[in-house]
Amino acid sequence: MTTRLESPLKREVLIKGEPYRLTISPLGLHLARKGRRKGYELSWLDFVNGDAALARALSASVVDGPRSPAVAAERAQQAREEKEAAKEEEVKS
């Protein structure tokens, strides 16, 4: 006999040596880096509707999901450099 899932169940998993938190709830799955709120979500409805719906939901989740710390740092550095270049251009004109 199985137990009905009525409240979130949280477990920690290691992915490539990084700790992640997997939350299984009555609404679906949520995977996020430990200590973070933003992550990847997949509703049960998307999961059971078939491969097309699953692929679409996973694709959207990956696009909207969190960035790795290295990518986030790189993009922040690029933004700073672009901002400095814009200021220099403004001073020249």
N, C-alpha and C positions, 0 to 999 in steps of 0.2 A: 504494500500500500504506500502511496506517495503522499507527501505533505504539501498542502496548498501554499504557494508563495504569496504571503500577505504583506510582508515588509521587506525592505531592501536587505540583501545579503552581500557583504563586502569581503573581498579576498585580495591579497597581495600576490602579484605575479612578477617574475623577473623576465624582461624582454631585452636581449642583448646586454645583460648585466645591469640594466636600469630598472628600478622598482616602479611598478604601475599598480593602480588600484582598479579592480574589476568589481563593478556593482551590478548585481542581478536584481531587478525589481519587477513588480507586476506590469510595469510599462515597457520594459526592454532591458537592453544591456548598455552599460556606460563604462568606457575604459579611459583612464586619465593617468598621467604621470603622478606619482605620489606627491602630495602636497599641492597639487594644482586642481582647479575646478574644471577648466576647459578640457575637453577630450573628445573621444569618438563615441557617438551614440547610434544605436540601432534599435528601433521599436520592434516588438514581437510581430506586429502586423506586416511590416516590411520583410521580416525574416520568413514568414510562412507564405507570403504571396508568390513566391517563385523566384527563379534566377534573375529575371529582368528587374524586378522590384528590388531584389537584394543588391544587384550590381549598381543600380541607380542610387540607392541609399548609402552604400559603401563609398561610392564615388563622391557624393555630396559630403559625406562625413569626413573623408580625407581632405577634400578641398577646404572645408571649414574648420578642420581640426587644428590642434596646436602645432607649432613649429618646434623643431629640436632646438636646444639652447644654442648650438653652434650656428644654425641658420638664422635664428633671431638676432644673435650678436652681429653677424655679418650684415644683415639688412639694416640694423640700427646704425652701424658704421657707415654704410652707404648713404643712409638718410642724412647723417651728420655731414658727410663730405659734400653732398648735393646742396645742403643748406649753406655751408661755407662758400661754395662756388657761387651760389646765387647772391650772397652778400657781397662778394668781391666784384661780381658783375655789376651790381647795383652801385657800388662805390665808383667804379670806372665810368659809369654813364652819368 
